[in-house]
Amino acid sequence: MKAAELREKTIDELSDDLLKLKQELFNIRFQLVSGAFTNTARIRVVRRDVARVKTVLQEKRTGEEAA
């Protein structure tokens, strides 16, 4: 997920994406503990996507306050 793609989305869409990513991260961690998950690199990708979404969401929120 690229930051440029995220900047084109609305705040509601970003909030939905953030919720989905957090759920995916929870599921990955749960599968990792149970031994069913083998692609540990996916954790890093999802965590970074969460950070990107949070950053863009904050940028949009502060941009609205300034306007």
Secondary structure, 3 states (H helix, E strand, C coil): CCHHHHHCCCHHHHHHHHHHHHHHHHHHHHHHHHCCCCCCHHHHHHHHHHHHHHHHHHHHHHHHHHC
